Amino acid sequence: MNSWTAYLLSAAIAYAGIRFVLLYRNENNPKYLAWAGAGLFYFLGSIAPVFDAGLSHLNLGDWFQVTGISLVLVALSIENWQDRPAVARFPFIFTLSPLLLILTFILVFNTLYIKDILIGIYEAGGILVAMLLFGLFTSKYFDFIYALLGIGMMLLAFVVYWFPGQIAADNNWIWHSVLSAGCITFVSGYIYALAEKHRMEEEEMNGVPA
């Protein structure tokens, strides 16, 4: 990535990661740590060409990307775990199972095309799970609609990135821009929805009518 939109994307990912770090510092919730870690590794993946000199055989960008999507899936798993009633929760350790994807990548990281397809499958699965989960959240608290909109923009960027032919390859700025907007919309919408949810819960506890 070497266009100005690539730097925009790196900045948007860094922004999202920092916002989740601040959330974790305030609430010490493991899902925020997972989201922040995903942002960190995706940011490292976005600037991986800087490290590639003499280390291209390690495919650092791919490893950062796989670790990032694994942490996204961990975050989504924790979101799902915490949203369940206590009696319906599975053991918390199972929320870390997406990290096993990193181990499976060892088998293909040196291939030419399979690794890209595998990463694409991981990311498509993550986006679809996020849309389903945040669609459920939105049905309960409508304010999550903005976070869901951000995920929808990420899905659009994913589709554009994988668009067959030379059009997408020659116009990286399209998916860079859409994905940047999606990252910022998601994290901003997520934080806004959390604030509104907490406010409503406090009002209910204090007996304030909605």
C-alpha positions as CSV (number, residue, x, y, z in Angstrom):
1,M,0.0,0.0,0.0
2,N,1.7,3.2,-1.1
3,S,-1.1,5.7,-2.0
4,W,-2.3,8.5,0.4
5,T,-5.4,6.5,1.0
6,A,-3.2,3.6,2.3
7,Y,-1.9,6.1,5.0
8,L,-5.4,7.1,5.7
9,L,-6.4,3.5,6.3
10,S,-3.4,3.0,8.6
11,A,-4.4,6.1,10.5
12,A,-8.1,4.9,10.8
13,I,-7.0,1.5,12.1
14,A,-4.6,3.1,14.6
15,Y,-7.4,5.5,15.7
16,A,-9.8,2.5,16.3
17,G,-7.1,0.6,18.3
18,I,-6.3,3.6,20.5
19,R,-10.0,4.1,21.3
20,F,-10.3,0.5,22.4
21,V,-7.2,0.8,24.5
22,L,-8.8,3.8,26.3
23,L,-12.0,1.8,26.8
24,Y,-10.0,-1.1,28.3
25,R,-8.2,1.3,30.6
26,N,-11.5,2.7,31.8
27,E,-13.5,-0.6,32.2
28,N,-10.9,-3.4,32.2
29,N,-13.1,-5.6,30.0
30,P,-11.3,-8.3,28.0
31,K,-13.3,-7.7,24.9
32,Y,-11.9,-4.2,24.6
33,L,-8.4,-5.7,24.9
34,A,-9.1,-8.1,22.1
35,W,-10.5,-5.3,19.9
36,A,-7.4,-3.2,20.7
37,G,-5.1,-6.1,19.9
38,A,-6.9,-6.6,16.6
39,G,-6.4,-2.9,15.8
40,L,-2.7,-3.1,16.7
41,F,-2.0,-6.1,14.5
42,Y,-4.0,-4.8,11.5
43,F,-2.1,-1.5,11.9
44,L,1.2,-3.5,11.8
45,G,-0.1,-5.3,8.8
46,S,-0.8,-2.0,7.0
47,I,2.7,-0.8,7.5
48,A,4.4,-4.2,7.0
49,P,6.1,-3.2,3.8
50,V,8.4,-1.1,6.0
51,F,9.6,-4.3,7.7
52,D,9.8,-6.4,4.5
53,A,13.3,-5.4,3.5
54,G,15.3,-8.5,3.8
55,L,12.4,-10.3,5.7
56,S,10.0,-10.9,2.9
57,H,10.3,-14.6,3.3
58,L,8.6,-14.3,6.7
59,N,5.4,-12.8,5.2
60,L,5.1,-10.5,8.2
61,G,2.1,-8.7,6.7
62,D,0.2,-12.0,6.4
63,W,1.0,-13.0,9.9
64,F,-0.1,-9.6,11.3
65,Q,-3.3,-9.9,9.3
66,V,-4.1,-13.4,10.5
67,T,-3.4,-12.5,14.1
68,G,-5.6,-9.4,13.7
69,I,-8.6,-11.3,12.3
70,S,-8.1,-14.0,15.0
71,L,-8.4,-11.3,17.7
72,V,-11.5,-9.8,16.0
73,L,-13.1,-13.3,16.3
74,V,-12.0,-13.5,19.9
75,A,-13.6,-10.1,20.6
76,L,-16.8,-11.1,18.9
77,S,-16.8,-14.4,20.8
78,I,-16.5,-12.5,24.1
79,E,-19.2,-10.0,23.0
80,N,-21.5,-13.0,22.5
81,W,-20.4,-14.6,25.8
82,Q,-21.1,-11.5,27.8
83,D,-24.5,-10.9,26.1
84,R,-25.8,-14.3,27.1
85,P,-27.6,-15.0,30.4
86,A,-25.2,-16.4,33.0
87,V,-26.9,-19.8,32.8
88,A,-26.4,-20.0,29.0
89,R,-22.7,-19.1,28.9
90,F,-20.1,-21.6,27.8
91,P,-16.7,-21.8,29.5
92,F,-14.9,-18.5,29.0
93,I,-11.7,-20.2,27.8
94,F,-13.6,-21.2,24.6
95,T,-13.8,-17.5,23.6
96,L,-10.1,-17.8,22.9
97,S,-10.5,-20.7,20.4
98,P,-10.2,-18.4,17.3
99,L,-6.5,-18.0,18.2
100,L,-6.1,-21.6,16.8
101,L,-6.4,-20.0,13.3
102,I,-2.9,-18.7,13.8
103,L,-1.6,-22.2,14.1
104,T,-3.5,-23.4,11.0
105,F,-1.8,-20.6,9.0
106,I,1.6,-22.3,9.6
107,L,0.6,-24.9,7.0
108,V,0.0,-22.4,4.2
109,F,1.9,-19.2,4.9
110,N,4.6,-20.0,2.3
111,T,2.1,-20.7,-0.5
112,L,1.4,-18.3,-3.3
113,Y,-2.4,-18.2,-3.5
114,I,-3.8,-20.5,-0.8
115,K,-2.8,-18.2,2.0
116,D,-4.6,-15.3,0.4
117,I,-7.7,-17.3,0.0
118,L,-7.5,-18.6,3.6
119,I,-7.1,-15.0,4.9
120,G,-10.1,-14.0,2.8
121,I,-12.2,-16.8,4.2
122,Y,-11.2,-15.8,7.8
123,E,-12.1,-12.2,7.2
124,A,-15.4,-12.9,5.4
125,G,-16.4,-15.1,8.3
126,G,-15.5,-12.4,10.8
127,I,-17.5,-9.8,8.9
128,L,-20.5,-12.0,8.6
129,V,-20.4,-13.0,12.3
130,A,-20.0,-9.3,13.2
131,M,-23.0,-8.4,11.1
132,L,-25.2,-11.1,12.7
133,L,-24.1,-10.3,16.3
134,F,-24.4,-6.5,15.9
135,G,-27.7,-7.0,14.1
136,L,-28.8,-8.7,17.3
137,F,-27.5,-5.9,19.4
138,T,-29.3,-3.4,17.3
139,S,-32.6,-5.2,17.7
140,K,-32.1,-4.7,21.5
141,Y,-30.5,-1.3,21.5
142,F,-31.1,0.6,18.3
143,D,-28.1,2.9,19.0
144,F,-25.8,0.0,17.8
145,I,-27.1,0.8,14.2
146,Y,-24.1,3.1,13.6
147,A,-21.7,0.3,14.6
148,L,-23.6,-2.0,12.3
149,L,-23.4,0.6,9.5
150,G,-19.6,0.6,9.9
151,I,-19.5,-3.2,9.6
152,G,-21.6,-2.9,6.4
153,M,-19.0,-0.5,5.0
154,M,-16.3,-3.0,5.8
155,L,-18.2,-5.7,4.0
156,L,-18.5,-3.4,1.0
157,A,-14.7,-2.7,1.1
158,F,-14.1,-6.5,1.3
159,V,-16.3,-7.1,-1.8
160,V,-14.5,-4.4,-3.8
161,Y,-11.1,-5.8,-2.7
162,W,-12.0,-9.2,-4.0
163,F,-13.7,-7.9,-7.1
164,P,-12.4,-10.0,-10.1
165,G,-10.4,-8.4,-12.8
166,Q,-8.1,-5.4,-13.0
167,I,-10.6,-2.8,-11.9
168,A,-10.1,-3.3,-8.2
169,A,-6.3,-3.8,-8.6
170,D,-6.0,-0.5,-10.3
171,N,-8.3,1.4,-7.9
172,N,-7.1,0.5,-4.4
173,W,-8.1,3.9,-3.2
174,I,-11.8,2.8,-3.4
175,W,-11.5,0.0,-0.8
176,H,-8.9,1.9,1.2
177,S,-11.4,4.9,1.6
178,V,-14.4,2.7,2.3
179,L,-12.6,0.6,4.8
180,S,-11.2,3.7,6.6
181,A,-14.7,5.1,6.8
182,G,-16.0,1.8,8.0
183,C,-13.4,1.5,10.8
184,I,-14.1,5.0,12.1
185,T,-17.8,4.6,11.8
186,F,-17.7,1.2,13.7
187,V,-15.6,2.3,16.6
188,S,-17.4,5.7,17.0
189,G,-20.8,4.0,16.7
190,Y,-19.8,1.3,19.1
191,I,-18.6,3.7,21.8
192,Y,-21.7,5.9,21.3
193,A,-24.0,2.9,21.7
194,L,-22.2,1.7,24.8
195,A,-22.5,5.2,26.4
196,E,-26.2,5.3,25.6
197,K,-26.7,1.7,26.9
198,H,-25.0,2.5,30.2
199,R,-27.0,5.7,30.5
200,M,-30.3,3.8,30.0
201,E,-29.3,1.1,32.5
202,E,-28.4,3.7,35.1
203,E,-31.7,5.5,34.6
204,E,-33.5,2.2,35.0
205,M,-31.6,1.4,38.2
206,N,-32.4,4.9,39.6
207,G,-36.1,4.5,38.6
208,V,-36.0,7.2,36.0
209,P,-38.6,6.6,33.2
210,A,-37.3,6.1,29.7
